[in-house]
Amino acid sequence: MCFCTVLVLKISVVLSILLLVLFNVLDIIEGGQNLNEVTMKGKLLLVVCFVLNSFLIAILCAGLYAAIRQNLKLMQMLIFALVSYFLGKMSLWIVAGNQGGVVELVVTHHWYKLTLVAAVICILLLTCFCLRVKDDDGEDPPFR
């Protein structure tokens, strides 16, 4: 369990969500600029990446609301969505790595990797925040 207060965790979760949205937008922009430089397989991977990023941006808007209002169910759904996003991006990275050459370099650029790191940080902070909110609500006492 984290020793931070609810306010510190809430601010850190909101900032990490905003940072993840920023990295996703930059990933979409970088992918759009690289769209003309790849083969058809690379374009398909970039389109899948665009779809993942677009869905996550929409979900993160709801997650921002959930973090501010401390809605536990929405935050738990956001954790599930972030884990699914992370697994999807990692599998996309593996597929692009198997293509090799230019496709890997164009699809998995630095913004792509930063979105993965930011997603993991957001998952960790959001998990700590959910645990703190649940603990402060007095739901499910630990040892009774």
JOSULLIN-V941483 format. One record per backbone hydrogen bond with DSSP energy under -0.5 kcal/mol. NH is the residue of the N-H (numbers start at 1). CO is the residue of the C=O. If there is no record, write none. Layout:
# JOSULLIN-V941483
<<NH;CO> <NH;CO>>
This chain:
# JOSULLIN-V941483
<<9;5> <10;6> <11;7> <12;8> <13;9> <14;10> <15;11> <16;12> <17;13> <18;14> <19;15> <20;16> <21;17> <22;18> <23;19> <24;20> <25;21> <26;22> <27;23> <28;24> <29;25> <30;26> <31;27> <32;28> <33;29> <34;30> <35;32> <37;34> <38;35> <43;39> <44;40> <45;41> <46;42> <47;43> <48;44> <49;45> <50;46> <51;47> <52;48> <53;49> <54;50> <55;51> <56;52> <57;53> <58;54> <59;55> <60;56> <61;57> <62;58> <63;59> <64;60> <65;61> <66;62> <67;63> <68;64> <69;65> <70;66> <71;66> <72;70> <75;71> <76;72> <77;73> <78;74> <79;75> <80;76> <81;77> <82;78> <83;79> <84;80> <85;81> <86;82> <87;83> <88;84> <89;85> <90;86> <91;87> <92;88> <93;89> <94;90> <95;91> <96;92> <97;93> <98;94> <99;95> <100;96> <103;100> <104;100> <105;101> <106;102> <107;103> <108;104> <109;107> <113;109> <114;110> <115;111> <116;112> <117;113> <118;114> <119;115> <120;116> <121;117> <122;118> <123;119> <124;120> <125;121> <126;122> <127;123> <128;124> <129;125> <130;126> <131;127> <132;128> <133;129> <134;130> <135;131> <136;132> <137;133> <138;134> <138;135> <139;134>>
